[in-house]
Amino acid sequence: MMHSRANIDHTITFNDEDMPIVEAIELANQLRAEVAFCKQLGSEEKESYYHNSGDAMLYRVALFEPMKYRNRANELEKEAHRLSNTINAKNYQIQIDFDDSNYF
């Protein structure tokens, strides 16, 4: 329970914004989810061709630019790593008082 309180009481600065560690952890999770989504869209082809058994040729065309999503995924992934590193650095600085007399 003490670590949960520490995550609320201590803050980090990320992108010029101060936030409690617990919020920063949630933001990192959201960034990673967005990275996964952008990677999925970025892996699509702009245009795909399909042949069917008839004379018609079918096309599948993305209504977005996959390269933009690949680039966005890379940017967000760097940001998520930077945020995680900031959280970890802060966690190494925090000391929590702990009374271990009840355990020995």
Phi, psi and chi 1 to 4 in degrees:
 res  aa     phi    psi   chi1   chi2   chi3   chi4
   1 MET       -  -30.5 -104.5  -26.2 -179.8      -
   2 MET   -64.4  -37.4  -65.3  -64.9  -82.2      -
   3 HIS   -67.5  -32.7   69.1  -77.6      -      -
   4 SER   -64.7  -41.9  -63.9      -      -      -
   5 ARG   -65.1  -39.3 -175.5   80.3 -118.6  164.3
   6 ALA   -64.3  -36.4      -      -      -      -
   7 ASN   -68.9  -21.2  -76.7  -15.7      -      -
   8 ILE   -88.6  -41.2  -66.0  168.4      -      -
   9 ASP   -76.5  -29.5  -68.1  -18.6      -      -
  10 HIS   -99.1  146.1  -67.6   81.5      -      -
  11 THR  -121.6  162.8   62.2      -      -      -
  12 ILE  -127.2  163.5   63.6  161.1      -      -
  13 THR  -111.2  125.1  -58.2      -      -      -
  14 PHE  -139.7  126.1 -175.9   71.7      -      -
  15 ASN    52.7   45.6  -69.6  -18.5      -      -
  16 ASP    62.9   22.7  -62.8  -35.4      -      -
  17 GLU  -127.2  130.1 -178.0 -179.1  -19.0      -
  18 ASP   -85.2  135.5  -69.2  -26.2      -      -
  19 MET  -149.7  149.0   65.6 -177.5   76.2      -
  20 PRO   -61.5  151.8  -18.1   28.2      -      -
  21 ILE   -56.0  -39.4  -67.0  172.7      -      -
  22 VAL   -60.8  -38.0   69.3      -      -      -
  23 GLU   -70.7  -36.8  -73.3 -177.5   22.7      -
  24 ALA   -64.9  -38.6      -      -      -      -
  25 ILE   -63.1  -43.5  -68.8  168.8      -      -
  26 GLU   -64.6  -41.4  177.9   59.3   28.5      -
  27 LEU   -61.6  -42.0  177.4   58.0      -      -
  28 ALA   -61.0  -41.1      -      -      -      -
  29 ASN   -63.6  -41.7  -71.5  -25.9      -      -
  30 GLN   -66.0  -39.6  -69.3  173.5    6.5      -
  31 LEU   -62.0  -43.3  -73.7  171.8      -      -
  32 ARG   -64.6  -36.7  -72.8 -171.8 -170.9   98.4
  33 ALA   -65.2  -40.9      -      -      -      -
  34 GLU   -67.6  -36.1 -170.2  172.5   -9.9      -
  35 VAL   -59.3  -46.8  165.9      -      -      -
  36 ALA   -60.5  -42.6      -      -      -      -
  37 PHE   -64.7  -45.4  179.1   68.4      -      -
  38 CYS   -65.8  -37.1  -72.6      -      -      -
  39 LYS   -64.2  -39.1  -79.3 -175.7  175.1 -175.8
  40 GLN   -62.1  -48.4  179.7 -177.3   -3.0      -
  41 LEU   -66.8  -35.9  -68.2  175.7      -      -
  42 GLY   -69.4  -19.8      -      -      -      -
  43 SER   -83.8   -8.0   69.6      -      -      -
  44 GLU   -74.6  154.7  -63.9  -69.1  -28.7      -
  45 GLU   -87.1  147.1  -64.7  -67.6  -32.6      -
  46 LYS   -65.0  -38.9  178.9   64.6  178.4  167.1
  47 GLU  -145.6  131.3 -164.6  170.7  -68.0      -
  48 SER  -124.8  147.4  -57.6      -      -      -
  49 TYR  -112.4  138.4  -53.2  100.9      -      -
  50 TYR  -129.0  135.1  -62.5   96.6      -      -
  51 HIS  -102.9  135.6  -61.7  -81.8      -      -
  52 ASN  -109.7 -176.5   66.6    3.3      -      -
  53 SER   -73.8  -13.9   59.6      -      -      -
  54 GLY   -94.0 -159.9      -      -      -      -
  55 ASP   -85.8  -13.1  -67.8  -26.8      -      -
  56 ALA   -80.0  144.5      -      -      -      -
  57 MET  -109.0  128.9 -179.6  177.9 -106.5      -
  58 LEU  -102.0  143.0  -57.6  175.8      -      -
  59 TYR  -120.2  143.7  -66.7   91.3      -      -
  60 ARG  -117.8  117.7 -180.0  174.6  178.6 -118.1
  61 VAL  -119.2  126.4  178.5      -      -      -
  62 ALA   -75.6  137.8      -      -      -      -
  63 LEU   -92.7   23.4  -60.2  177.8      -      -
  64 PHE  -145.8  169.3   57.5   88.4      -      -
  65 GLU   -98.9  106.2  -65.7  -62.5  -33.8      -
  66 PRO   -55.6  -35.5  -26.8   35.7      -      -
  67 MET   -61.9  -37.0 -179.6   59.5   80.7      -
  68 LYS   -62.1  -38.9  -72.8 -177.0 -179.1  179.8
  69 TYR   -72.2  -33.7  -77.9   95.8      -      -
  70 ARG   -64.0  -45.0  -77.2 -167.1  -71.2  -86.2
  71 ASN   -64.3  -42.3  -67.1  -22.3      -      -
  72 ARG   -62.9  -40.7  179.1   74.5  176.1  145.4
  73 ALA   -60.7  -42.3      -      -      -      -
  74 ASN   -63.7  -43.2  -70.7  -25.5      -      -
  75 GLU   -63.3  -46.8  -67.5  169.3   16.3      -
  76 LEU   -66.5  -35.9  -70.4  172.3      -      -
  77 GLU   -64.7  -41.3 -164.5  163.0   39.9      -
  78 LYS   -62.1  -41.8  -71.1  176.4 -171.4  174.4
  79 GLU   -64.7  -42.1 -168.3  170.8  -18.3      -
  80 ALA   -63.4  -41.1      -      -      -      -
  81 HIS   -64.3  -43.0  -73.8  -51.9      -      -
  82 ARG   -62.0  -41.7 -168.9  166.9   53.7   88.1
  83 LEU   -65.1  -45.4  177.3   55.4      -      -
  84 SER   -60.8  -41.0  -68.2      -      -      -
  85 ASN   -64.4  -37.7  -70.7  -21.5      -      -
  86 THR   -65.8  -42.4  -57.1      -      -      -
  87 ILE   -62.1  -47.4  -67.0  166.5      -      -
  88 ASN   -61.8  -41.8  -72.6  -23.4      -      -
  89 ALA   -61.3  -41.4      -      -      -      -
  90 LYS   -66.8  -41.7 -176.8   66.2  173.8 -167.1
  91 ASN   -61.0  -33.8  -79.6  -26.3      -      -
  92 TYR   -70.8  -22.2  -75.1  119.0      -      -
  93 GLN   -84.1  -23.1  -65.3  172.9   -3.3      -
  94 ILE   -80.2  133.1  -63.0  170.8      -      -
  95 GLN  -115.1  132.2  -69.0 -174.9  -10.2      -
  96 ILE  -111.6  127.3  -61.2  172.9      -      -
  97 ASP   -69.8  135.7  -67.2  -31.3      -      -
  98 PHE  -142.2  123.6  179.0   72.6      -      -
  99 ASP   -91.6  104.8  179.4   10.9      -      -
 100 ASP   -93.7    9.5   64.2   -7.7      -      -
 101 SER   -64.8  -25.3   63.0      -      -      -
 102 ASN   -79.6   -7.5  -65.2  -32.6      -      -
 103 TYR  -106.5   -6.1  -60.8   95.0      -      -
 104 PHE  -125.3      -  -64.4  102.0      -      -
